Amino acid sequence: MTRKNKLTLALALIAGIAFVVIMVKLKQPPERVEAQATATPVRIMEITPRKFRTEARGYGQVLPARSWNAVANVGGRVIWKHPELESGNLIPGGTRLLEIDPTRYELAEASARADLAGIEAELRQLDQEERNTGELLKLEEHRLTLARRELDRAETLVARGALSQTRYDEQQRATLQQEQAVQTLRNQQNLIPARRETLQARMARTESALASAREDLDDTRFEAPWDLRVHQADIDTGQHVSPGQTLFIADDITRAEATVQLEVAELRRVLSQLSGGSLPETGSTNHFTDFHDQLPLSELDIRVTPTNVPDAHWPGKLTRVTSSLDQATRTVQAVISVDEPYRNANPPARPPLVRNMFVQASITAQTPEPVIVIPASAVHQGVVYLADEGNRLQRQPVSVAWQQGEDVIIDDGLAPGGRLVLDDLIPAIDGTLLAPGDQP
C-alpha cells in the first residue's frame, strides 16, 4: 500500500469517528408519555325493589263442565226430532229436542190408573162392610143377651117344675144359635184388617206401576236442561231405539273447564304469594287438596288463551288441583273453570272455548312485598357486575330465589340503589374502569 493510500484511509477513519461523536452529542432523549386508562362502555340499571307478578303457566285441553249423554230409557219409534238437533248447533235450555212414540206407555199409565181406581173402590166397599158388620154385631149381641136371660129364666122354671125339659132344650138351642151368629160376625170383623192390608198392598204395587208408567212416559220426551251445544246426534225420525241406546251428546255452554299441566314449584310459588294463608315448604302435592280453605283464590289473576288465537283470552277461576303427579311429565293437573266460554265469540278471530280445544293457562299473583328483579342475562354463574361510585367494576355474588322467563328474583346479595351492569364483560376484572351509558 502506498503512502498516499494510507493517508487517505486514516483521514476517512478520523472523519467517521468524528461524525459518530457529533451524532451522539446531538441525540435527544425519548419523551415520557403518561399512559391513559381506557373506560369500557356499559349499560347500567339502578337496582330498585318492586312488586312482581309471579306466574305459573301450563297447557291443556278444554272440556265442558257438564255434558249430557242422552240415553233412551225406553224403547220405541222416534216420532219427532228438533230440526236443530245436529252436531254443532246451539239450542237454548227448555227446548223440546226429541220424542219417542208414547202410545204404549200411555196405555200402561191408563191401565195402572184403572187398577188403582178399582182398588180404591174395594177399599171403600170394605170400609162400608166394616161399618155394616159392626152394626149387625151390636144387634146380634143384644139378641144374645136376651136369649141368655131367657135361658136363665127357663133354667129356674125347670128347677121349680114349671117348665118342661123340652122347652128348656129348645131355649138352649136358640141361645147357642145366637152365640154362633155373634161369633160369625166377629170373625168377619176380625178378617177385615187383613183384607184391608191385602188391598193396601195391591194399591202400593199399582201405584208403583203407575209411577213407573208415568216415568216411562216422561222418558219418551227429551228437553234441553240448559243452554247447550250438540256434540253428536246419530238419530233420525222413524228410527226405532232400544233401552240403553245413546241418542245424542250435548255440552253445557254456560261453563267450561280447562285441565292444564303445571309445574309443582311454579304453582306453589304463585299460591305462596297470596295473603291470608301459606303452604307448607314441601315438594308433596297432598297439601293442594284443601287449599280452597287456606288461601284467598280470588286474588289470583287467571287467563285461558287458545294456543292458535293468542289475542283472545277468558278469565278463569282455579277450581281444584289433583292430589297426585302425572307419571309421564311429573306435573300436577289444575282444573280452571271458565264461565260463559261462548261470550263475545266471533269466529275465527275469537272462537269460543269448545270441547278438546288446546289452550294455554296463565295463573299469576303479585308478590305481597317489593322484591329485587333483574334480567337473567345479568347473572353470570352466581355473580353480578356492579359499578361503584368511581365507575369501577365490582363483582358481587348473589343468591337467586327463582327465575321466571327473562327475569330473576334476587333474595340476597343486592341492595336497593346499587348500579347493575347489564353487559357481559370479558374479561370481568375488579376495578376495571367503566363508562356507564343510558339506563334502559
Phi, psi and omega in degrees: 000136181281167181293326181295319180293322180295323181292321179296317179297320181293318179296320179296320180294319180294321180296320179296316180296320180296321180297317180297320182294318180296319181294321179295320181294324183275353184291131179268141177291155180292144178285145178270122180247124179288131180287134179253125179289138180265126180276139180271123178289132180219160172265140185237142173231131178282134182282116181226117177299144178208160176286144189229139179270110178281138188231140169240126185236139180208172182234151179186194183241156179261137172226151177295145178296327176227139177226135182255112175263094186286113182244138179287121175272343179230159178262160178153185182262136177285118183256347179205142179219135179296135183296338180269003181281071178223154184303129177099343183281147176262132182228130180288156179297148180088355181282134175288128188253319189205149177218132176261147182309117186266003188305311183301321184278334172292319177296320178296321178293317179296320179295317179294322178294321178295315178299320180294321178295321178296319180292321178297322177295318178298322178294319177296320177297320180294322177297318179294319178298323179295319178294317180297317180296322179296319179292317177299322180296322178297318180294315182292325177294324176294317177296324178295321178299316179295320181295321179292325175294318179295324178293323178295319178294321180295322179295324179291318180293322179297322180294330179274350181084013183267355181222139183286159180293330181295314179296326179293318179295322178298320180292325177297316179298318179297321179293318179296319178298321179292321177297322178296319179297318179295317181294324178298316178295322178295321178297319177298319180294324179290334180278344183298315178302319180294320178294323179293318178298322178297316179293322179294324176295318177297322179295317179298318179294320179291320177297322177296318178296323179293316178297320178295320179295319179294321178295318176298321179294320177295327182288351177279350181242136180241126177235148180291119181286338179203173176299129188219164171238130182288123178268320182206136179214108183243044182227146181226158177298138181091348181282140177271131181245154180246154177302134181093355181279135177284127182265314178197164178234131182227147182250142175288129181260003180276341181203141177232162179230130176253120177261111187242153178266125182234146173293134183300316182296321180294314180295317179298320181296319179294313182296329180290345179278346184288145178278155175085005179191165179211157178252145178299146179280085180207156180274356181286147178264003181296336183283353179282344189293331182242026183289345179299323181277341185268330191235146175279087186293345178294342179282349180285140173256111186240131178229139178244126186230128173299136184294334181268355177226078186294344182277345181258137178209157179233141173287146181224175177229136178286114186269312182198163178229134180295156185265010179219160181273149173292130186294328184275314186259350182058036176245170179252146181266124177248134180257120182249125181267135179236118177278144178050063181293349178259006182293133178057027178291136180211072182300147000269356182294321179223086180285154176287164176278104184252170181305134175070012176290137179274126186227163172247133180245137179238122178245117184233152175212139182278139178298137182295332180235154178298144179231163179270118182241127179226162177296141179297331181291346180276354179260125183240092179054050176082009181229141173243160179255130178243154173254120181280187184297331178267016181058038175256144181291135177227122178277132184227116175293143180225162175246123182269121177288309175196163177244138178225107182065237180264008179245151173232147178255125183260127179253354178199139175115340180236148179237152178300145179094343179293160180249116185265133176274124184271344183270154176267106184271134178227116354280156178258098184246130177306136178092356178299134180287133182245153175239088184300137176259198180292143177285142180288000000 
